[in-house]
Amino acid sequence: MITCEGLVKIYKSDDLEVVALQGLNLHVREGEMMAIIGNSGSGKSTLLNILGGLDRPSAGQVSVGPWDLLKITDEQLVAYKRDTVGFIWQSNARNLLPYLSAIENVEMPMMLSSKLDRAYAKQLLEWVGLKERMYNKLHQLSGGEQQRVAIAISLANRPKLLLADEPTGSVDTRTSDLIMDIFRRLNREIGITIVIVTHDLSLAGKVDRVVAIRDGLTSTEFIKRNPNLDDQHQIGDQSKLGGVQSVHEEYVVVDRVGRLQIPKAYLSALQITDKASMEFDGERIIISPPKSLEG
Ligand SMILES: Nc1ncnc2c1ncn2[C@@H]1O[C@H](COP(=O)(O)OP(=O)(O)OP(=O)(O)O)[C@@H](O)[C@H]1O
């Protein structure tokens, strides 16, 4: 469904250039529900905005289904955003019209694309657990309920891909669990591909695969050991990273030409700076501080 190969995004302003994505590789299968994690400034939102057609890539390859997002025309981009992709932000104010009811909010994007389907709008609000509140005005709903309306809106045009940028960032843990359960159910029932960007590692147990981005590159992948095993019970109260590692197997990402990122902590523990020795013992590749050339 999603293919990024060597994806580069450079932001230019006056005399400053920021390379937000430095040749990122990512593949997401159709029907997958996965998360992208990374520290602030690592490039997560940049990637999501490119995938959502809100921002243009600078170089490399990036495609979603049949769409090549590097070559897509402005006109095609409008159709892509309307028909293929649904977007959810941390702050739902971006998606919602406060003076309309929940159901009117869901019907609005349908009307804008001349595909009003009231029965489907109702079904969407039922799916997100708001059957009883669909005729309430937005300002009568709590923040968590509004976020669930935002999920229903994002699905109004039956997108194949749902992109969520910190969707649980401004709600409490209970609501966050509820939202992740809704995503899981939608993923299983309607087969929609879901990509969630977060810096909250505790969400990771709820998805099949987690890809970590560091400095604009995919660095590590965590793949669930047993996809049928449900999720937060395992994570419990453990430290957050411990939680991810107990449910997921960790892999370092190796790109097509064999490059990989070594975690900074490993490098500094061994005081490796600009060079390292690498040996292959037949089974393992061993990276160690450079051997002294003297003596
Ligand atoms: N419009 C822009 N103009 C210039 N630089 C930008 C722009 N948007 C992002 N950047 C820079 O690109 C880099 C990646 O930013 P991005 O927002 O993608 O990171 P992030 O991982 O989503 O961070 P956060 O978790 O804080 O949202 C940062 O150095 C950021 O300052």
The ligand as an SDF file (V2000), in Angstrom:
LIG
                    3D

 31 33  0  0  0  0  0  0  0  0999 V2000
    7.5250   23.7920    7.6920 N   0  0  0  0  0  0  0  0  0  0  0  0
    8.7670   23.5880    8.1320 C   0  0  0  0  0  0  0  0  0  0  0  0
    9.7700   24.4610    7.8550 N   0  0  0  0  0  0  0  0  0  0  0  0
   11.0370   24.2650    8.2750 C   0  0  0  0  0  0  0  0  0  0  0  0
   11.4200   23.1910    9.0200 N   0  0  0  0  0  0  0  0  0  0  0  0
   10.4800   22.3040    9.3540 C   0  0  0  0  0  0  0  0  0  0  0  0
    9.0990   22.4420    8.9360 C   0  0  0  0  0  0  0  0  0  0  0  0
    8.3900   21.3910    9.4260 N   0  0  0  0  0  0  0  0  0  0  0  0
    9.2690   20.6230   10.1120 C   0  0  0  0  0  0  0  0  0  0  0  0
   10.5180   21.1650   10.0690 N   0  0  0  0  0  0  0  0  0  0  0  0
   11.7490   20.5940   10.6730 C   0  0  0  0  0  0  0  0  0  0  0  0
   11.8910   19.2700   10.1910 O   0  0  0  0  0  0  0  0  0  0  0  0
   12.3440   18.4030   11.2360 C   0  0  0  0  0  0  0  0  0  0  0  0
   11.3340   17.2730   11.4370 C   0  0  0  0  0  0  0  0  0  0  0  0
   10.1310   17.8230   11.9530 O   0  0  0  0  0  0  0  0  0  0  0  0
    8.7960   16.9590   12.2200 P   0  0  0  0  0  0  0  0  0  0  0  0
    7.7180   17.9140   12.6340 O   0  0  0  0  0  0  0  0  0  0  0  0
    8.5200   16.0910   11.0650 O   0  0  0  0  0  0  0  0  0  0  0  0
    9.2530   16.0750   13.4610 O   0  0  0  0  0  0  0  0  0  0  0  0
    8.3630   15.1790   14.4350 P   0  0  0  0  0  0  0  0  0  0  0  0
    9.1140   13.9060   14.6010 O   0  0  0  0  0  0  0  0  0  0  0  0
    6.9640   15.0810   13.9240 O   0  0  0  0  0  0  0  0  0  0  0  0
    8.3900   16.0180   15.7660 O   0  0  0  0  0  0  0  0  0  0  0  0
    7.2440   16.2090   16.8770 P   0  0  0  0  0  0  0  0  0  0  0  0
    7.0890   14.8910   17.5640 O   0  0  0  0  0  0  0  0  0  0  0  0
    7.8080   17.2720   17.7720 O   0  0  0  0  0  0  0  0  0  0  0  0
    6.0060   16.6550   16.1490 O   0  0  0  0  0  0  0  0  0  0  0  0
   12.5330   19.2790   12.4640 C   0  0  0  0  0  0  0  0  0  0  0  0
   13.8850   19.6640   12.5080 O   0  0  0  0  0  0  0  0  0  0  0  0
   11.6480   20.4760   12.1760 C   0  0  0  0  0  0  0  0  0  0  0  0
   12.1410   21.6270   12.8170 O   0  0  0  0  0  0  0  0  0  0  0  0
  1  2  1  0
  2  3  1  0
  2  7  2  0
  3  4  2  0
  4  5  1  0
  5  6  2  0
  6  7  1  0
  6 10  1  0
  7  8  1  0
  8  9  2  0
  9 10  1  0
 10 11  1  0
 11 12  1  0
 11 30  1  0
 12 13  1  0
 13 14  1  0
 13 28  1  0
 14 15  1  0
 15 16  1  0
 16 17  2  0
 16 18  1  0
 16 19  1  0
 19 20  1  0
 20 21  2  0
 20 22  1  0
 20 23  1  0
 23 24  1  0
 24 25  2  0
 24 26  1  0
 24 27  1  0
 28 29  1  0
 28 30  1  0
 30 31  1  0
M  END
$$$$
